[in-house]
């Protein structure tokens, strides 16, 4: 995804928030350029929702400062609210109203005027593929349709900075990919800045220009998805063999550096997975007259990054604030 500018849409310094003596957010610094997607990644209780709550004026921090869309979080909360949109973990829509009625209600609350409010509502329904269902009660909608309507209600106010708190939780794979497409279009087509919290590692990898990994209320790592992946060892080229003789010859050629699976006839050769490494392995195989059945390249993904940086495979308990949500 392309970042459209270098001006910061959001900056935060030293954000802190505690509940009952336990730090939910412990000194977080953020810098998010305009027209980009920033993903906050972390397990339950890492501080993602608390951080979003602070930045969206819903939670008062114990310490720290932030500027969103040019407005100071402490001194100009109304200004902050005028430039942001927030979509929470659960769809905040009225199931008794139709989709269009939900949007018109929000348009009226934004004082958009009758004509502009209805024009914007119809445009959002069309853009999110909800036009055919616009006059149906939301109670008849699928989970994916409700999430799209919830996003439309956030967008009715034309926010410059959009906070999405785990927006695809509970969606099926097709609906999740539809939501990803919509987010990309918002950033690429309208220049919206998106701050995304997620537990889906693939989601962060697909959408984010930069990723911040939260653990225990602290930002333990930050960078592009590729930068974070390069910090974690584990890349390798896997060779698979059907013939025991060829496998044995490959073991002799690559020596102790390669990881062996004698039962499956697999050989893993540690490397960065780049083109140069692949060419080198193919050259060695050719020079040694060794025939592999298959070659695959494995590089660390954000799962590996997450487990390496958080140092655990389990899910910690949520903070009291996040349980309340």
C-alpha positions in Angstrom: 0.0 0.0 0.0 1.2 3.5 -0.8 1.6 6.2 1.8 0.3 9.4 0.2 2.1 11.9 2.3 4.6 12.3 5.1 2.5 14.7 7.2 1.5 12.9 10.4 -2.2 12.2 10.8 -1.6 11.0 14.4 1.2 11.3 16.9 1.3 10.1 20.4 4.0 10.3 23.1 4.2 8.5 26.4 0.6 7.3 26.6 -0.1 5.6 29.9 -3.2 4.1 31.5 -3.6 1.8 34.5 -6.5 -0.1 36.1 -6.2 -1.1 39.7 -2.5 -0.6 39.7 -2.0 -2.7 36.5 -0.7 -0.9 33.4 -2.9 -1.5 30.4 -0.9 1.0 28.3 2.6 1.7 29.4 4.4 4.5 27.6 3.3 4.1 24.0 4.7 6.4 21.3 3.1 6.4 17.8 3.6 8.3 14.5 1.1 7.5 11.7 1.5 9.4 8.4 -1.5 10.6 6.5 -3.0 8.2 4.0 -1.5 5.1 5.5 -2.7 2.0 7.5 -1.1 1.4 10.9 -1.9 -1.9 12.5 -1.7 -2.5 16.3 -1.1 -6.2 16.7 -1.1 -8.1 20.0 -2.9 -10.8 22.1 -5.9 -10.2 24.3 -4.9 -7.8 27.1 -2.0 -6.3 25.2 -3.6 -2.8 25.4 -4.9 -2.4 21.8 -8.5 -1.5 22.8 -7.3 0.8 25.6 -5.0 2.6 23.2 -7.8 3.1 20.7 -10.0 4.3 23.6 -7.5 6.9 24.5 -6.9 8.2 21.0 -10.7 8.4 20.3 -11.4 10.5 23.5 -13.3 7.6 25.1 -10.7 6.9 27.7 -8.7 9.6 29.6 -5.0 8.7 29.8 -3.1 8.9 33.1 -0.1 10.5 31.2 1.1 11.3 27.8 0.0 13.5 24.9 -1.4 13.0 21.4 -2.4 15.0 18.3 -4.9 13.6 15.8 -5.7 15.4 12.6 -3.9 18.5 13.9 -6.0 18.6 17.1 -4.5 18.2 20.6 -6.1 15.3 22.4 -6.1 17.0 25.8 -7.1 20.5 24.9 -9.4 20.0 21.8 -11.4 16.9 22.2 -14.2 18.3 20.0 -11.7 19.0 17.3 -10.4 15.4 17.5 -13.9 14.0 17.3 -14.6 16.1 14.2 -11.9 14.4 12.2 -12.2 10.8 13.4 -14.5 7.8 12.9 -14.6 4.8 15.1 -15.8 1.3 14.3 -15.7 -1.0 17.3 -15.5 -4.7 17.7 -19.3 -5.2 17.5 -21.7 -3.7 15.0 -23.5 -0.7 16.5 -26.6 -0.6 14.3 -30.3 -0.6 15.1 -31.7 -3.9 13.9 -35.3 -2.6 13.7 -34.4 0.1 11.2 -33.5 -0.5 7.6 -29.9 0.1 6.5 -30.8 3.4 4.8 -32.7 4.6 7.9 -29.7 3.8 10.1 -27.5 5.9 7.9 -30.0 8.8 7.6 -30.3 8.9 11.4 -26.5 9.3 11.6 -26.5 11.9 8.9 -29.0 13.9 10.8 -26.9 13.6 14.0 -24.0 15.0 11.9 -26.3 17.9 10.8 -25.6 17.2 7.2 -28.9 18.5 5.9 -31.7 16.5 4.3 -30.4 16.5 0.7 -26.7 15.9 1.6 -27.4 13.3 4.2 -29.5 11.2 1.9 -27.0 11.6 -1.0 -24.1 10.5 1.2 -26.1 7.6 2.6 -27.1 6.3 -0.8 -23.5 6.7 -2.1 -22.1 4.7 0.9 -24.8 1.9 0.4 -23.8 1.7 -3.2 -20.1 1.7 -2.5 -20.3 -1.0 0.1 -22.6 -3.2 -2.1 -25.6 -2.7 0.2 -27.8 -0.9 -2.2 -30.1 -3.8 -2.9 -30.6 -4.4 0.8 -30.9 -0.7 1.7 -34.6 -0.9 2.5 -34.5 -4.2 4.4 -34.5 -4.3 8.2 -30.9 -4.9 9.6 -32.3 -7.8 11.6 -32.3 -9.8 8.2 -28.6 -9.0 7.5 -25.8 -11.4 7.6 -22.8 -10.7 9.9 -20.7 -9.5 7.1 -23.5 -7.1 5.9 -23.9 -5.7 9.4 -20.1 -5.0 9.6 -20.2 -3.2 6.3 -23.2 -1.1 7.4 -21.4 -0.3 10.7 -18.5 0.9 8.7 -20.8 3.0 6.5 -22.2 4.6 9.6 -18.7 5.5 10.7 -18.0 7.0 7.2 -21.1 9.1 7.0 -19.3 11.9 8.8 -16.4 11.7 6.3 -13.6 11.1 8.8 -10.0 11.8 8.0 -8.7 9.3 10.5 -10.5 6.0 10.9 -10.1 3.7 13.9 -11.1 0.1 13.3 -11.0 -2.1 16.4 -10.8 -5.7 15.2 -13.2 -5.0 12.3 -13.3 -8.5 10.9 -13.8 -10.5 14.1 -16.4 -13.2 13.5 -16.5 -12.8 9.7 -16.2 -15.7 7.3 -13.1 -15.6 5.0 -15.0 -14.1 2.0 -16.5 -11.3 4.1 -13.1 -10.6 5.7 -11.5 -10.2 2.3 -14.4 -7.9 1.2 -13.7 -5.7 4.2 -10.0 -5.7 3.4 -10.8 -4.5 -0.1 -13.0 -1.7 1.3 -10.3 -0.5 3.6 -7.7 -0.4 0.8 -10.1 1.6 -1.3 -10.7 4.1 1.5 -6.9 4.7 1.9 -6.0 4.6 -1.8 -9.0 6.4 -3.2 -9.9 8.9 -0.5 -6.7 9.3 1.4 -8.2 8.2 4.7 -5.7 7.3 7.5 -6.6 4.0 9.2 -5.5 2.8 12.6 -6.4 -0.9 12.8 -6.3 -3.3 15.7 -6.3 -6.9 15.0 -5.4 -10.4 16.2 -5.4 -11.7 12.6 -1.8 -11.7 11.6 -2.7 -12.2 7.9 -4.8 -9.1 8.2 -2.0 -6.9 9.4 0.3 -8.4 6.7 -2.2 -7.7 3.9 -3.3 -4.2 4.9 -0.7 -2.4 7.0 2.1 0.0 5.9 3.5 -0.3 9.4 2.8 -2.6 12.3 3.2 -2.0 16.0 3.4 -5.1 18.2 1.9 -4.6 21.6 2.6 -6.8 24.6 1.8 -6.1 28.2 0.8 -2.5 27.3 4.2 -1.8 25.7 5.1 -1.3 22.0 7.8 -4.1 21.8 8.5 -3.7 18.0 7.5 -1.5 15.1 8.2 -1.5 11.4 6.8 -2.6 8.0 5.6 -6.2 7.9 8.8 -7.1 5.9 11.1 -5.3 8.4 9.5 -7.2 11.2 9.8 -10.6 9.4 13.5 -10.0 8.8 14.1 -9.7 12.5 13.1 -13.3 13.0 15.3 -16.2 12.0 13.8 -19.3 10.4 13.9 -18.8 6.7 14.8 -21.9 4.7 14.6 -23.8 1.5 12.9 -27.1 1.7 13.9 -30.0 -0.6 11.6 -33.0 -0.9 12.7 -36.3 -2.3 10.9 -39.4 -3.4 14.0 -41.6 -3.7 16.0 -42.6 -0.6 19.2 -42.6 -2.7 18.8 -39.0 -3.9 18.0 -37.9 -0.3 21.1 -39.5 1.0 23.2 -37.8 -1.6 21.7 -34.4 -0.8 22.4 -35.0 2.9 26.0 -35.7 2.1 26.2 -32.6 -0.1 24.6 -30.0 2.3 26.1 -31.5 5.5 25.2 -30.7 9.0 23.9 -27.2 8.3 20.7 -28.7 6.8 17.9 -29.9 9.0 16.8 -33.4 8.2 13.6 -35.4 8.3 14.7 -38.8 7.4 11.2 -40.4 7.6 9.6 -37.8 5.3 12.8 -37.4 3.1 12.8 -33.7 3.7 15.8 -31.4 3.9 15.6 -27.8 5.2 18.5 -25.5 4.2 18.6 -22.4 6.3 18.8 -19.1 4.3 17.0 -15.8 3.8 14.8 -17.3 1.0 16.0 -14.8 -1.5 16.6 -15.4 -5.2 20.4 -15.6 -4.7 19.9 -18.4 -2.1 17.6 -20.3 -4.4 20.0 -20.1 -7.3 22.8 -21.3 -5.1 20.9 -24.3 -3.9 19.8 -25.2 -7.5 23.4 -24.8 -8.6 24.7 -27.2 -5.9 22.0 -29.7 -6.8 22.9 -29.5 -10.5 26.6 -29.7 -9.9 26.2 -32.8 -7.6 23.7 -34.5 -10.0 21.1 -34.6 -7.2 17.5 -34.6 -8.2 14.9 -33.2 -5.8 11.2 -33.9 -6.3 10.2 -30.4 -5.1 11.7 -27.2 -3.8 9.8 -24.7 -1.7 10.9 -21.5 -0.1 9.8 -20.7 3.5 10.2 -17.3 5.0 9.1 -16.1 8.5 5.6 -14.7 8.6 3.9 -12.4 11.2 3.0 -15.5 13.2 6.7 -16.1 13.8 7.3 -12.4 14.5 4.4 -12.4 17.0 5.5 -15.5 18.9 9.2 -14.4 18.9 8.4 -10.9 20.2 5.8 -11.7 22.8 7.7 -14.7 24.0 4.6 -16.9 24.6 2.1 -19.1 22.8 -0.8 -18.7 25.2 -3.3 -15.8 25.4 -2.9 -13.7 28.6 -6.0 -12.4 30.5 -7.6 -9.2 29.3 -7.4 -6.0 31.3 -10.4 -5.0 33.4 -11.2 -2.3 30.8 -11.1 -4.7 27.9 -13.2 -7.3 29.7 -15.8 -4.5 30.3 -15.9 -3.9 26.6 
